[in-house]
Amino acid sequence: MITTVAIQGVKGSFHHIVSQQYFDDSVKLVECLTFDRVVDALITKESDAAIMALENSIAGSIIPNYALIDKYDLHVVGEHYLDIQHNLMALPNQDIESIKEVFSHPMALLQCKEFFKNHPHIKLVEDKDTAEVAERIQKHKLKGVGAIASVMAAEVFDLDIMAKSIQTIKHNETRFAIVKRTNSEIPESEMTKASIKFETDHKRGSLAAILNVMSDCKLNLTKIQSLPIIETPWKYAFFVDVTFENYTDFKKAKSIMSIMGESFKVLGEYKNAKI
């Protein structure tokens, strides 16, 4: 049973929202300002599970998180998609002309840059976490300072929302991984998605051969991401997500790919949340 979950950010963050939607309100949060700290909380058993953002529909993959899951032999046991709505907020009784600086996570700033072109007097400053900025504004009563965060953050920290849904692309989703120290607890019959990692040599067609195995075994490739292998210049590891209707198809592909791919590894087997 999950009683504690580590998240990147504080109460009111998007990771906090995911914890409530995936688990429930009763789980205790271990608030972490970095993903390295999230992983540390998990491997030291300070938390039972962790939530880690993996990719955003606008900004793309959060590559370091793939590397963290791999490096510490963690297991993806589930996933959750969250509609990300960014809101500009500040202390009450101010208007947008009185806001001189807006602090937020770099990805949030990137996703809202078109909005701020219409407000050139506002200085944008990168920070560690969306909701943590909202907390700081409330704690220190910072006037003239705004945050970009969730509606929940505004509610938790008693801030006024000056502008809603300010992200450039209105349909904005982030995919989060539910991570644990051990492999999935659901039966094979319920598994419809897997995350794997492998390396290939520099022979012509080596990657194509593995992709052909996936196709021949009725796997649907939903994600492929390369990551440089630091110890070996110009060699790459591939992080791949596949979906399937029958676990036996994946099991067959897994047995073949483990022979064909170097350092083949299953990062997680779980239920596909995007159907």
Buried (B, 14 or more C-beta within 10 A) or exposed (E): EBEBBBBBBBBBBBBBBBBEEBBEEEBEBBBBBEBEBBBBBBBEEBBBBBBBBBBBBBBEBBBBBBBBBBEBEBBBBBBBBBEBBBBBBBBEEBEBEBBEEBBBBEBBBBBBEEBBEEBEEBEBEEBBBBBBBBBBBBEEEBEEBBBBBBBBBBEBBEBEBBBEBBBBEEEBEBBBBBBBBEBBEEEEEEBBBBBBBBBBEEEEEBBEBBBEBBEEBBBBEEBEBEBEEEEEEEBBBBBBBBBBEBBEBBBBBBEBBBEBBEEBBBBBBBBBBEE
